[in-house]
Amino acid sequence: MPWSWCCSFKQNKLNNKASRRSPDAEQNGLELLYDGPGTDSKVDLVAVHGLGGHRERSWTAANGVNWLRDLLPVDIPNARVVSWGYHTSNGGEDSGASHHEVSKKLALDLWDLRSSTSTTLRPIIFIAHSLGGTIVKSALLYSDAAQETPTMDLPSIRMSTRGVVFMGTPELDSRILGLQSYLTSMEGSDQESSDTYQEACWLVNTLQGYSSISEAYFTLFVHERPNSSEAGTSDKVRDTSLIITYTLY
C-alpha cells in the first residue's frame, strides 16, 4: 500500500519566514568533505547531524579533527563523503522550515549532487545522529513515494541506499502511543493548524511508515555506553569504517 502523509503542511509557512535565517544558515545543505581519487569513488557517505547541530562542528572533536573528513577516508578511500546541514522550526523568532520540508530538501539536494556528477546509481550509506536519523527516514519515504520525471529521478535515492547508521535515533516504541493519543484528542480543534500538531503528525508517520521500506537496508543502531570514553576516537572510527565496508560488500 503506498505510503502517504496524514497531515497537510502549509507551503506559505516557509515563505512567510524566509527572511528569518539562522546565524549558521550558510551551513545548510551539502558540503563535500572528501572525494575518492579520480573516478574511483564507489559509495556516497552522507552524514546528517541532530537537532541544533552543525554540518562541521557536530562531527569535529575538541582537537579540531573532523572524523568524517580527516579519519574516515583513511579506511574508506574510495568514498565520497558529504555532510548535510539544516535548520528546522523551533517555535521561536529564528524559525526555520518544518521537518517535513527539511527531509524533502535532503532528497532534492542529494539528487542535484548525484545528477550533476553522473553518479545517480552510486550506492548511498547514511550516517545520522538523533533527529537527523528521523529526517533521513522521512527523506527516504519521500523518495520512495515520489514520481520519476524526465528531469528528476528521486526514487533513485531510495533505491540506491544500501545502509543507514543511526546514532541515538528514536525508534518506534511506547512513546508513539502518547503522540497518537495527542493527535486524536486534537482532531477538529484549532490545534490542527499548529506547528506542534503538524510536527507530531510528521513524526508518527515517519516512524510508522519507515518500517515498510527498512528491510531493504543494512541498519546499525549506535548508542553511547558508560565505558565508551575509554576507547579512543580512532578506535570508534575504525569500528564504523569496518561496518560501512561490510555494508558495501
N, C-alpha and C positions, 0 to 999 in steps of 0.2 A: 504494500500500500504506500503510495507516495507520501513523503513527509511534508508537512506544511506548518506554517506558523499559526498559532492560535490567536495571536494579537496583531492588531493593526498599529504600525508605527508611523507617526506623522512626519512626513518629509519636511514640512516647513519648520519643524523644531530645530533642525540643524541649521537651516538657512537663517533663522531669526537670531542665532547665536554665533554666526560665522565670524563676527568681528571680535568675539571674546576668545582669545588664544592663550594657551598656557605659556609660561616662560620658556618651556622646552618644546614649543610647537615645531621648531625646526628639526627636532629629533624624531618626528613622526615619520612613518614609512620605512622602507627598506634601506639598509646600509650594508654595502659589500665589505666584509671583513677579510676575506681570503678567497682566492680563486686558484684552483689547481693549475700547474704549469701548462702552458699551451692549450690544447683542446682535450686534455686528459681527464678533466673533471667528470666524474661518473655519478655524482649524487649532489642534491641540494640539501644542506643542513640549514633549517630555518628556526631561529630562536625567537621566542615571544615572551617578554617579561610579564610580571604580575601587576596588580593594581598599584598605581603610583610609582611604577618602576621607570627605568630609563634604558634605551636600547644599547647604551655602552656601559653606564655605571652599574647596572644590575648584574653584569657579568664580569665585573672588574674587582680584583682583590685590593686590599689596602695598600699593597706594594705597587699598584699600577698595572699589574698583569691582567689582561683581558683573556680569560681562558679560551674563549671562542676563537679569538684571533691569534693568540700567541702560543697556545698549547695544543688545542685540538688538531690543527693541521699537521702537527708533528707525527701523530699517529694515523691520521687520515689525510694524506697529502693529495689524494685525487678527488677532493670535495670542493664545492663552492659553499662557503659559509656566509650567511647573511643574518643580520639581526633586524627585527622589525619593531618599531616603536609606535605607540598610540597614546591617545588621551581620551578618557571617557568622561561622561557626565558624573559629577559628584554632588549635584544639587546646589552648589554654591555659585558665586558670581563668575568664577572661572570655569563655567560649564563647557563640556565637550560633547562629542557625539554619543548616542546611545550605544550599548554593547552590540546590538543588532547591526547598526551601521558600521561599527568598528570591524566586526567579523566579515562583513561584506567587503570592506576595504582591504583586508588582508588577502582575500582571494583575488581581488582585482589587481592588487599590487604584484602578487606572485605571477599572475598571468602576464602582466605587462613586462616583467623582467624576463620571463621564460620565452615569451613570443618574440621579444626584441633580440634575443640571443640564440634563437633557433634551438631551444632546449626544452620544448614543451613535453617531450616524452621522458625526460630525465627523472629518475626516482627522487622522491622527497622524503626526508625524515624531519619531523618537527621536534624541537626541544622547548618545552613550555613550562613556565613557573606559575603556580597559583591560578589567578584569574586568567592568565594567558592560556592555560590549558583549556578552559571553558570556551574562550574565544576561538581557539584552534578547532575545537569540536564544532562550534557554530559555523565557522568558515567552511569546514568540510561538508556539513549538512547543506549549506547554501550552494556549494559547488555541486553537490550531488543532485540537488533539485533544479539547478539552472539548465537552460536550454542552450544547446550549441548553436551558434550563429556563424555566418560566413566570415566574420571578423574576430570572433571570440569563442574559445572552447573552454569555458570554465569547468565543465565536468572532468576535464583532463587533470585538474588539480587533485580532485578526489581519487581518480583512477591511478595517478602516479604516486600517491602516498604509500610508502612501504611500512612506516612505523612512526610511533609517537612516544617520546619520553616525557612523562608527566611528573613534574616536581611539586609535590604538595598541592595537587589539584583536587577540588571537592568532587566526590563521586555520588552516584545515586544511592541514597541511604535514607534513614528515617527522617532526616531534615526536610526531605521533599514533601512529606505529609503536611508539615506546617505551612509550606508555601502553597500547596494545593488548597488547604483549608482557608488561607487568606484570600486567594483568588476567588474561591467560591463565595465567601462572605461579602466580597466587594462587587460581585456581579450586579449590574443595574444601578450602581451608585456613581456619584461624581468621581470616585477614586479610580474608575476605569481609565480615565484620561491622565492620571498622574504618572510621573516618572517611576515611582516606586512600583506601581501595579505593572507597568509595561516591562520593567526590568525583571520583576519576579516571574512574569509570564515567559520572558525570553529564557531565563534560567531553567525553568521547569521543562520547557520544550526542548532545550538543548540537551539536558541530562537524560530525558526520556528518549528523544529521537536518536541520539548518537548510538545507542545500542543496536540500531538497525543496520549500521554500517561498520561498527567497530571490529567485527570479526575478520574483516579484510586486512587488518594491520597487526604487525607485531607491536605489542604495547608493554612499556615498562613504567611501573609506578615507583617513584623515589620519594623517600621522606628522611628527614634528619633523625639520627639516633643519638642517644645520650653520649656515646663514646665516639661519635663520628669525628669530633675535633681532634682525636688522636692521630687520624690519618692525614697526611699532607695533601695539599691541593693537587699536586701532580699525580698522587695515587687515585684520587677521586676522578680526575680527568681521564686517566688511563683506563679505569673501570668503565666509564661512559664510552670511551673510544672503542673498547672491545665489544661492547654491546651493540653499538652502531654498526660496526664492521660485521658482526654476526647477522644483524638485520638485513644487510645488503646481500649477503651471500648464503 
